[in-house]
Amino acid sequence: MRSPSFGEHVTSPVFFNNQDKLIVTVDKGFATAEPDYDYWVISADGKERERI
């Protein structure tokens, strides 16, 4: 899925247990020969995010 807030291809959202947060994988190299992954923790409301 392409995320408007990231402007990149975002996959594999996973919710943390007993928290209102999820982690996503952002592939900045989507559709290229070499993937370029970043991992982000995002609040459930989408207002807060942190690259890890």
Sequence and secondary structure as in RCSB ss.txt:
>XXXX:A:sequence
MRSPSFGEHVTSPVFFNNQDKLIVTVDKGFATAEPDYDYWVISADGKERERI
>XXXX:A:secstr
 EETTTTEEEEEEEE TTSSEEEEEEETTTTSSS  EEEEEEETTSS EEE 
